[in-house]
Amino acid sequence: MKKLIILFILLSSQLFAQYITPNTGVNWNLDDLVTNSGGTVTGTFPNYAINNKVTVSAQDRIYILPGSAVTFSGSASGFEIFGKFLAVGTPADTIRFSASVHDSLGGSFNGFYFRESSVDSACIISYTRIEYAYYGLRCLGASPTLSHSYLWKCRRGANLSSDSHPVITNNRIERSYEYGITMTTGCSPLIEYNELINNNSQNTSPKNQISIGTQGNNSPTIRYNIIQGGMFNRTGGISISTLISGSSSSSEIAHNEIYDNSFGIALQGSNPITSYIHNNLIYDNNINPDVMTSGSGINAYGTAVVAPIITRNKISGNWWGITIQIGIAGQPGPQVNLGNIENTDTTDDGRNIISGNIQGTDVYDLYNNTLETVYAQNNDWEVYDSLSIENHIYHFKDDSTLGLVIFIPFSSSIPVELTSFTAEYINDEVVLNWRTATETNNSGFEVERISPRLSPYQGEGGEAGRGWEMISFVEGRGTTTELTEYYYKDKIINPGKYVYRLKQIDFDGSFSYSNEVEIDVAGPKDFALYQNYPNPFNPTTTIKFALPVDSRVKINVYNSLGQLVETLVDKEMESGYHEVNFSAKGGSASGGDALNLASGVYLYQLLASEHVAVKKMLLLK
C-alpha cells in the first residue's frame, strides 16, 4: 500500500508540474504542448485544458489555432512568455480562454504575462475571449498587441508596467473586478477604439476604468474609446496620478466618449502632468451621489506642475464641469489652460463646450478652488452674455480668496441649432431627416451609425461590442438664419437595430454631437423581386431583391425572344435586402464579353431556393 501511495504522489506531482518549453527554437501549437508538457496541457483540438503555468522560453514560439477553446484550472495556470506567443483567431473563428471555476473576484487563473525578452512583433492576442483571469493581459517591459478581443470579469483587464508600449485596440473590457486598464513605472501604450464598460466591480476608489500612474513617466495615447459606467458608483473614467517623486505624465487623451462614471477625467499630482485633453465627449458622470468627492467632468488637483491643455471638448451633465483644486497648502495650484488666445500657441485656443453641469438649480460649469488665475477664453458656455456665463463659474467674483477666471472673450456665435432629427425605414433604406433653425460656420454633418453586426466579444446578457462608424458627410450651409432641412438615405442589407447620430463640424474643426435615434429594421418576410430603377433606362439600371432566408441566388437577364443575355448573380447569399446593377453595354457582371444591346423589352428573373420571379424592363437608347 505504501508503494501505491508513493507512486500516486509522484504521478500527481508530474501531472500538475509547471512546464517550460525547451528553448531550442521550437514552433509549437497546443497539440505539441499536449505531447511534450507531461500532462500540464491536455486535450485535442479544439478543446484543451491547462492545469499549471506554461513558460514560453526566449527562443521558442507558441501559437494557438483559431477556434480553440482553452480551459485553465488552478490560480497558477496561464502563459508566461519570454519568447513569441500568437493567439490569433478570426471574426468567425475566435479563441476562447476560460477557467474551470468562474471566480471574478480573485481571478481563477493567472492569465497572460509578457516578460522583458518577449518579441513584441510576434506577441499578439487577437479575436479572443478571455474571462475570469487574474490578468487578461500583463506586461513587464514588453509591448505585445491585444486587439479585437473581449475581456470579461477578469480581476484586472490589462496590467502594464516597466517601460512597456503595448497596443491595445478594438477590444471590449467589461466588469473587471479592479481596473479595466492600469499602468505604472514608465508605460506609454496606445489605447484606442476600445470599449471599457463597468469595470471596478469591487466598487472601490481609485480603481478606475483606466488608471495611469503613479511611478515613472506614464504617457499613454488614449483615443477613440468608449468609457461607460453606470453600475458601480465609485468607478471613474480616466485617472492620472503623479504623487510619487520622479513620476510624470504627458498623455494625449482625445476623441473619447466618457459617460455614466463617478467622474470623467481626474488629474492628481505633485509632479508634472502636461496632458493634452482634446475633442472628448464627457457627460453624465454623476452616478456617485456624493458631490463633494466625485462628479467632475475633468478634475485637476495638485500643484503648479499639473498643467494640462484642455481644448475642444464637450463637457455637460456632470455634477461639476471642470474643477481645479490645490493639492498642497501653501503651494501654487494647478495651471490649467482652458483657452488662451493671448499667446501664439494655437493648440490651446479653448473651443470647449461647457454647459449643463448642475446640482439642483446651481450650475457649476467651472469651479476654480485655487489662488491661481485660470485662462478659459474662447469657450462656448451655451449662454451668450457675460453675466449669464459669470453665473456658471465659481471664482474670485464669488469668493475674493480665490483666483480669477478669465473667460472673456467667449464664444458669442449663434450655434448650429438642430430642431429635429428623425429616422424612418422605407423599403430597404433608413431615411434620416434633420432640420436646423440657425447655422454659424457650419461645414456640415458627419452621419455616424452603429450597426447590428456580430462581434467576437459578446457579453453575458449584453449586446455585442459595437462602435460608431462614419458613413457619410452632408455639407452644411455655412452661416444662415433660415430654416434648413437635410436628408440622408442609408441603404440597409441586414436586419437588426441601427443607431444614428450627427457630428456637426464647424469650419475650424470644432464639433458637437446630436442626440441619437434608433430604428429596428425587420428582415424581409418573403422573397421579392422589385421593379428596376430607373425604368426605362440607358444604359444602366439597378435591380433590387429580398431574401427572407440564406439562399442560393441566380439572376438572369433575357431578351424578348427568351434568349439568355447575362447572368448577373450566381452564388450563395445571406438573408436581407440586396441589389445588383445591369448595364446594356460594357463588361458583363459575370465577366463575359462586352454587351451592346438594342433598345427593347428585356426580362430579368430571380431564382432563389424554390422561389421564381420575373419582371420586365425597357431599354431606350
C-alpha positions in Angstrom: 0.0 0.0 0.0 2.8 2.5 0.8 4.3 1.9 -2.7 1.0 2.7 -4.3 0.6 5.9 -2.3 4.2 7.0 -3.1 3.6 6.2 -6.8 0.3 8.2 -6.8 2.1 11.2 -5.3 4.9 11.0 -7.9 2.4 10.8 -10.7 0.3 13.7 -9.3 3.4 15.8 -8.9 4.4 15.1 -12.5 0.9 15.7 -13.8 0.5 19.1 -12.2 4.0 20.5 -12.7 4.8 23.7 -14.4 6.1 23.3 -17.9 9.0 25.3 -19.6 9.4 24.9 -23.4 12.9 23.6 -24.3 14.4 27.0 -25.6 15.6 25.3 -28.8 13.6 27.4 -31.3 10.5 25.2 -31.3 7.4 26.4 -33.1 4.6 24.6 -31.3 0.8 24.7 -31.2 -1.3 23.3 -28.3 -1.2 19.7 -29.7 2.6 19.9 -29.4 2.3 21.1 -25.8 -0.1 18.1 -25.1 2.6 15.8 -26.5 5.6 17.4 -24.7 4.3 19.0 -21.5 4.0 15.9 -19.3 0.3 16.4 -18.6 0.3 20.2 -18.0 -1.6 20.6 -21.2 -4.2 18.0 -22.2 -6.9 17.6 -24.8 -7.3 17.6 -28.6 -8.4 20.3 -31.0 -10.5 22.3 -30.4 -10.8 21.6 -26.6 -7.8 21.9 -24.3 -7.1 22.0 -20.5 -4.1 23.7 -18.9 -3.6 23.0 -15.2 -0.4 24.9 -14.4 1.9 27.6 -15.8 3.4 27.2 -19.2 6.5 29.2 -19.7 7.5 30.1 -23.3 11.3 30.3 -23.4 13.1 33.1 -25.1 14.0 31.1 -28.3 10.6 29.4 -28.6 7.2 30.2 -30.2 3.8 29.0 -29.2 0.7 29.6 -31.4 -2.9 28.8 -30.8 -5.2 28.0 -33.7 -8.4 29.8 -34.4 -11.4 28.0 -32.9 -9.5 26.7 -29.9 -11.2 26.6 -26.5 -8.8 26.5 -23.6 -9.9 25.9 -20.0 -7.4 26.8 -17.2 -7.6 25.3 -13.7 -5.6 26.5 -10.7 -4.6 30.0 -9.9 -1.0 29.5 -11.2 -2.2 28.3 -14.6 -1.6 30.5 -17.6 1.2 31.5 -20.0 4.4 33.4 -19.1 6.1 34.5 -22.3 9.8 35.2 -22.7 9.8 34.5 -26.4 6.9 34.5 -29.0 3.2 33.9 -28.5 0.4 34.2 -31.0 -3.3 33.6 -30.2 -4.9 35.0 -33.3 -8.4 34.0 -34.1 -10.7 35.3 -36.8 -14.1 37.2 -36.6 -15.8 33.9 -37.4 -13.5 31.6 -35.5 -12.5 33.2 -32.2 -10.3 31.7 -29.5 -11.8 31.3 -26.0 -9.7 31.3 -22.8 -11.8 30.5 -19.7 -11.5 29.0 -16.3 -12.8 25.8 -14.7 -14.1 28.0 -11.8 -15.8 31.2 -12.7 -14.4 33.4 -9.9 -14.2 37.1 -11.0 -13.0 38.3 -7.5 -9.5 36.9 -7.4 -9.2 35.5 -10.9 -9.3 31.8 -11.4 -6.2 31.5 -13.5 -3.1 33.8 -13.8 -3.6 34.8 -17.4 -1.1 36.0 -19.9 2.2 37.5 -18.7 4.6 39.0 -21.3 8.2 39.5 -20.0 11.1 41.7 -21.0 12.7 39.4 -23.6 9.4 38.6 -25.4 9.4 39.6 -29.1 6.9 42.4 -29.4 6.1 41.9 -33.1 5.5 38.2 -32.5 3.3 38.6 -29.4 -0.3 39.1 -30.5 -3.6 38.2 -28.9 -6.5 38.9 -31.3 -10.1 37.8 -31.8 -10.2 36.1 -28.5 -12.4 35.9 -25.4 -10.5 36.0 -22.1 -12.6 35.5 -19.0 -12.1 35.0 -15.2 -8.3 35.6 -15.4 -6.3 37.4 -12.8 -4.7 39.3 -15.6 -6.3 39.4 -19.0 -3.0 40.9 -20.2 0.1 41.6 -18.1 3.3 43.3 -19.4 6.6 43.8 -17.7 8.9 45.7 -20.1 7.1 44.1 -23.0 4.9 45.6 -25.8 2.5 43.0 -27.2 -0.7 43.7 -29.2 -4.1 43.0 -27.8 -6.9 43.6 -30.3 -10.5 42.7 -31.2 -10.9 40.7 -28.0 -13.4 40.6 -25.2 -12.1 40.5 -21.6 -14.9 39.6 -19.3 -14.8 39.5 -15.4 -11.0 39.4 -15.1 -9.6 40.8 -11.9 -7.6 43.3 -13.9 -8.2 43.6 -17.6 -4.7 44.8 -18.6 -1.9 45.5 -16.1 1.1 47.3 -17.7 4.4 48.2 -16.1 8.1 48.8 -16.5 8.7 50.8 -19.8 6.2 48.8 -21.9 4.5 50.2 -25.0 1.7 47.7 -25.9 -1.0 48.3 -28.4 -4.5 47.8 -27.0 -7.1 48.4 -29.7 -10.6 47.4 -30.7 -11.3 45.4 -27.5 -14.2 45.3 -25.1 -13.1 45.2 -21.4 -16.0 44.7 -19.1 -16.7 44.0 -15.5 -13.1 43.7 -14.3 -13.1 43.3 -10.5 -10.5 46.0 -10.2 -9.1 48.1 -13.1 -10.1 48.0 -16.7 -6.5 49.1 -17.7 -3.8 50.1 -15.2 -0.2 51.2 -15.8 2.8 52.3 -13.8 6.6 52.6 -13.9 7.0 54.2 -17.3 4.3 52.9 -19.7 3.3 54.6 -22.9 0.8 52.3 -24.6 -1.5 53.1 -27.5 -5.1 52.6 -26.2 -7.7 53.3 -28.9 -11.1 52.2 -30.3 -11.8 50.1 -27.1 -15.0 49.8 -25.1 -14.4 49.9 -21.3 -17.7 49.1 -19.5 -18.5 48.9 -15.8 -15.0 48.0 -14.6 -14.1 48.1 -10.9 -17.0 45.8 -9.8 -15.2 45.8 -6.5 -16.6 49.4 -6.3 -13.6 50.9 -4.5 -11.7 54.1 -5.2 -9.4 54.8 -7.1 -9.6 51.6 -9.2 -11.0 53.3 -12.3 -11.7 52.2 -15.8 -8.2 53.4 -16.9 -5.7 54.3 -14.2 -2.4 55.9 -15.1 0.5 56.2 -12.5 1.9 56.6 -10.1 5.6 55.7 -10.7 7.7 56.6 -13.7 6.7 58.6 -16.8 3.4 57.1 -17.9 2.4 58.8 -21.1 -0.2 56.7 -23.0 -2.1 57.8 -26.0 -5.8 57.2 -25.3 -8.1 57.9 -28.3 -11.4 57.0 -29.7 -12.6 54.9 -26.8 -16.0 54.5 -25.2 -15.7 54.5 -21.4 -19.0 53.8 -19.9 -20.0 53.2 -16.3 -23.4 53.0 -14.7 -23.3 50.1 -12.3 -20.6 51.0 -9.7 -20.7 54.5 -8.3 -17.0 54.7 -7.3 -15.7 53.9 -10.7 -14.1 56.9 -12.5 -13.3 57.2 -16.2 -9.6 58.0 -16.6 -7.3 58.9 -13.7 -3.7 60.1 -13.8 -1.6 60.2 -10.6 2.0 61.6 -10.2 2.2 61.7 -6.4 5.4 59.7 -6.1 8.7 61.5 -6.7 10.1 61.0 -10.2 6.8 60.3 -11.8 5.1 62.3 -14.6 2.6 62.1 -17.4 2.4 63.8 -20.8 -0.6 61.8 -22.1 -2.8 62.5 -25.0 -6.5 61.9 -24.2 -8.6 62.6 -27.3 -11.8 61.8 -29.1 -13.1 59.6 -26.3 -16.7 59.3 -25.1 -16.8 59.1 -21.3 -20.1 58.9 -19.5 -22.1 57.4 -16.5 -19.0 57.2 -14.3 -18.2 58.7 -10.9 -16.1 61.3 -12.8 -14.8 61.8 -16.3 -11.1 62.5 -16.1 -9.0 63.2 -12.9 -5.5 64.5 -12.8 -3.8 64.3 -9.4 -0.2 65.0 -8.7 2.7 66.9 -7.2 4.9 66.0 -10.3 4.4 67.1 -13.9 1.1 66.3 -15.7 1.2 68.0 -19.1 -1.6 66.1 -20.7 -3.3 67.3 -23.9 -7.0 66.7 -23.5 -9.0 67.4 -26.6 -12.1 66.6 -28.6 -13.6 64.4 -25.9 -17.3 64.0 -25.2 -17.6 63.9 -21.3 -21.1 63.8 -20.0 -23.4 62.5 -17.2 -20.6 61.4 -14.9 -22.7 61.8 -11.8 -23.6 58.3 -10.7 -22.0 58.9 -7.3 -24.4 60.9 -5.2 -21.5 62.3 -3.0 -20.9 65.5 -4.9 -18.1 66.5 -2.5 -15.9 63.7 -3.6 -16.9 63.0 -7.2 -18.9 64.1 -10.3 -16.4 66.3 -12.2 -16.2 66.1 -15.9 -12.5 67.0 -15.5 -10.7 67.5 -12.2 -7.2 68.9 -11.7 -5.8 68.5 -8.2 -2.2 69.3 -7.0 0.5 71.8 -7.6 1.6 74.1 -10.4 3.2 71.2 -12.3 -0.3 69.9 -13.0 -0.7 71.9 -16.3 -2.9 70.3 -18.8 -4.2 71.9 -22.0 -8.0 71.3 -22.3 -9.5 72.2 -25.7 -12.4 71.3 -28.0 -14.2 69.0 -25.5 -17.9 68.9 -24.8 -18.5 68.7 -21.0 -22.1 68.5 -19.9 -24.5 66.8 -17.5 -21.9 66.2 -14.7 -22.2 67.3 -11.1 -19.3 69.7 -11.9 -18.0 70.6 -15.3 -14.3 71.4 -14.5 -12.9 71.6 -11.0 -9.4 72.9 -10.1 -8.1 72.3 -6.5 -4.9 72.9 -4.6 -3.1 69.7 -3.6 -0.6 71.1 -1.1 -1.5 74.0 1.2 0.8 77.0 0.7 1.9 75.9 -2.8 0.5 77.2 -6.1 -2.3 75.2 -7.5 -2.7 73.5 -11.0 -2.0 75.7 -14.0 -5.0 74.5 -16.1 -5.2 76.0 -19.6 -8.8 76.0 -20.8 -8.3 78.6 -23.6 -5.7 81.3 -24.1 -5.9 83.4 -27.2 -3.4 85.9 -26.0 -0.4 83.7 -26.8 0.9 82.4 -30.2 0.1 78.8 -29.4 -2.9 77.6 -31.4 -3.3 74.3 -29.6 -4.8 76.0 -26.5 -7.5 78.2 -28.1 -10.3 76.9 -26.0 -13.3 76.0 -28.1 -14.7 73.7 -25.4 -18.5 73.5 -24.9 -19.1 73.5 -21.2 -22.7 73.6 -20.0 -25.4 72.0 -18.0 -23.2 70.8 -15.2 -25.8 71.2 -12.4 -26.5 70.3 -8.8 -30.1 71.1 -8.1 -30.6 74.5 -9.6 -27.0 75.6 -9.2 -24.7 75.5 -12.3 -21.1 74.7 -11.8 -19.6 74.6 -15.2 -16.2 75.7 -13.9 -15.0 75.8 -10.2 -11.7 77.4 -9.5 -10.9 76.5 -5.9 -7.3 77.8 -6.1 -5.5 81.1 -5.8 -4.4 80.8 -9.5 -5.7 82.8 -12.4 -7.3 80.5 -14.9 -7.5 81.2 -18.6 -10.8 79.9 -20.1 -11.2 82.1 -23.2 -13.0 81.3 -26.4 -15.3 78.7 -25.0 -19.0 78.1 -25.6 -21.0 78.1 -22.3 -24.2 77.8 -24.3 -25.3 81.1 -22.9 -24.1 84.2 -24.8 -23.7 87.1 -22.5 -21.0 87.7 -19.8 -23.5 88.0 -16.9 -25.0 84.6 -17.7 -21.6 83.0 -18.0 -20.5 84.6 -14.8 -23.3 82.7 -13.1 -21.9 79.4 -14.4 -18.4 80.0 -13.0 -17.3 80.0 -9.3 -14.1 82.0 -8.8 -12.8 85.3 -7.4 -16.1 87.1 -8.1 -17.8 84.7 -5.8 -15.1 84.4 -3.2 -12.3 87.0 -3.1 -9.8 84.5 -1.6 -9.9 82.5 -4.9 -8.2 83.2 -8.2 -9.9 84.8 -11.2 -11.2 83.0 -14.2 -10.6 85.0 -17.4 -13.4 83.8 -19.8 -13.7 86.9 -22.0 -13.7 86.8 -25.0 -16.1 83.9 -25.1 -17.8 82.3 -28.0 -20.6 84.7 -28.9 -21.7 82.9 -32.1 -25.2 81.6 -32.6 -24.6 77.9 -32.6 -26.0 75.4 -35.1 -29.4 74.9 -33.7 -30.7 71.4 -34.5 -34.5 71.4 -34.1 -35.3 67.8 -35.1 -33.6 64.6 -36.1 -35.6 61.5 -37.1 -35.2 58.2 -38.8 -37.7 56.2 -40.8 -37.4 52.9 -42.6 -38.8 52.8 -46.2 -38.4 49.7 -48.3 -34.6 48.9 -47.9 -33.4 52.3 -46.8 -33.3 54.2 -43.5 -34.2 57.8 -44.3 -32.7 60.3 -41.9 -34.2 63.8 -41.7 -33.0 66.7 -39.7 -33.7 70.4 -39.6 -31.7 73.5 -38.3 -33.2 76.8 -37.3 -29.8 78.6 -37.5 -26.3 77.8 -38.6 -23.0 79.6 -38.0 -19.8 78.5 -39.7 -21.3 75.1 -40.3 -19.1 73.0 -42.5 -21.5 70.1 -42.4 -22.6 66.9 -40.7 -20.9 63.5 -40.4 -23.5 60.8 -40.3 -22.5 58.2 -37.8 -24.0 54.7 -37.3 -23.9 51.7 -35.0 -24.8 48.6 -37.0 -26.1 45.3 -35.6 -23.1 43.4 -36.6 -22.0 40.4 -34.6 -18.8 40.6 -32.6 -16.4 38.0 -31.0 -16.9 39.8 -27.7 -20.4 39.0 -26.8 -21.0 39.6 -23.1 -23.3 37.7 -20.8 -26.7 39.2 -21.2 -25.2 42.2 -23.1 -25.1 43.4 -26.6 -22.3 42.6 -29.0 -19.5 45.1 -28.9 -20.2 47.8 -31.4 -18.8 51.1 -32.3 -19.7 54.3 -34.2 -18.7 54.4 -37.8 -18.8 57.4 -40.1 -20.9 56.5 -43.2 -21.3 59.9 -45.0 -20.8 63.6 -44.9 -23.5 66.1 -45.7 -22.4 69.7 -46.4 -23.9 72.4 -44.3 -25.0 75.9 -45.3 -22.2 77.8 -43.5 -24.0 80.7 -41.8 -27.7 81.2 -42.1 -30.8 82.1 -40.0 -33.2 80.3 -42.4 -34.8 77.0 -41.6 -32.8 74.3 -43.4 -33.9 70.7 -44.0 -31.5 67.8 -44.7 -31.9 64.2 -45.8 -29.7 61.2 -46.0 -30.7 57.7 -47.2 -28.8 54.7 -45.7 -29.2 51.5 -47.7 -29.8 48.5 -45.4 -29.0 44.9 -46.2 -29.0 43.1 -42.8 -31.9 43.4 -40.3 -31.5 44.5 -36.7 -31.2 47.6 -34.6 -29.4 50.6 -36.1 -28.4 53.7 -34.1 -27.6 57.0 -35.8 -26.2 60.4 -34.7 -24.9 63.5 -36.4 -21.5 65.0 -35.8 -21.8 68.7 -36.7 -18.4 70.2 -37.7 -17.5 73.9 -37.9 -15.1 75.2 -40.5 -12.4 75.5 -37.7 -12.7 71.8 -36.9 -14.7 72.1 -33.7 -17.7 69.8 -33.4 -20.7 68.7 -31.4 -23.0 65.6 -31.4 -26.7 65.4 -31.9 -29.0 63.1 -29.9 -29.1 59.5 -31.0 -32.0 57.9 -32.9 -32.7 54.2 -33.1 -34.6 52.2 -35.6 -35.3 48.5 -35.6 -35.2 47.0 -39.2 -37.1 43.8 -39.6 -35.8 41.4 -42.2 -37.9 40.6 -45.3 -40.7 38.1 -44.6 -41.0 36.9 -48.2 -38.9 36.5 -51.4 -39.4 39.6 -53.5 -38.1 41.0 -56.8 -38.6 44.7 -57.2 -39.0 46.8 -60.3 -35.7 48.0 -61.6 -34.8 51.7 -61.3 -34.6 53.7 -63.5 -37.0 52.2 -65.9 -36.8 52.9 -68.8 -33.0 53.0 -68.6 -30.0 53.8 -70.7 -27.5 52.3 -70.3 -27.6 51.1 -66.6 -30.2 50.2 -64.1 -30.4 48.7 -60.6 -32.3 45.5 -59.7 -33.3 45.0 -56.1 -34.5 41.8 -54.4 -35.2 40.5 -50.9 -34.4 37.1 -49.3 -36.1 36.0 -46.1 -33.5 33.2 -45.6 -30.0 32.5 -46.8 -30.3 31.2 -50.3 -28.6 30.1 -53.5 -29.4 33.0 -55.8 -29.3 33.3 -59.6 -30.4 36.4 -61.5 -30.7 36.1 -65.3 -31.5 38.7 -68.0 -33.3 37.6 -71.1 -34.2 39.3 -74.3 -37.8 39.3 -75.7 -37.1 36.0 -77.5 -36.2 34.3 -74.3 -32.5 34.1 -75.1 -30.1 34.5 -72.1 -28.3 37.8 -72.3 -26.4 37.7 -69.0 -26.3 36.0 -65.6 -25.8 38.8 -63.1 -25.6 36.7 -59.9 -25.0 33.0 -59.3 -23.9 32.4 -55.6 -25.0 31.8 -52.0 -26.3 35.0 -50.4 -27.4 35.9 -46.9 -30.9 36.9 -46.0 -31.8 40.6 -46.3 -32.1 43.2 -49.0 -29.8 43.2 -52.0 -29.2 44.9 -55.3 -27.3 44.4 -58.4 -26.5 46.7 -61.4 -27.1 45.8 -65.0 -25.5 47.6 -67.9 -26.7 47.4 -71.5 -23.1 47.9 -72.7 -19.7 47.5 -71.2 -18.3 44.4 -69.4 -20.8 42.0 -68.0 -21.1 41.3 -64.3 -20.2 37.7 -64.9 -17.0 38.5 -66.6 -18.2 37.7 -70.2 -17.9 39.7 -73.4 -18.9 43.3 -73.6 -22.6 43.9 -74.3 -24.1 46.3 -76.8 -27.9 45.7 -76.5 -30.5 47.2 -78.8 -33.5 49.1 -77.5 -36.4 47.0 -76.4 -38.0 45.0 -73.7 -35.9 42.7 -71.5 -36.8 40.3 -68.8 -35.0 39.7 -65.5 -35.5 36.6 -63.4 -34.8 35.8 -59.8 -34.2 32.2 -58.8 -33.8 31.7 -55.1 -34.4 28.4 -53.3 -37.8 27.3 -54.6 -38.8 30.9 -55.5 -39.0 32.2 -59.1 -40.0 35.7 -60.1 -39.8 37.6 -63.4 -40.2 41.3 -64.3 -39.9 43.4 -67.4 -37.6 46.4 -68.0 -37.3 48.7 -71.0 -34.1 49.9 -72.6 -34.4 53.1 -74.6 -31.4 54.5 -76.5 
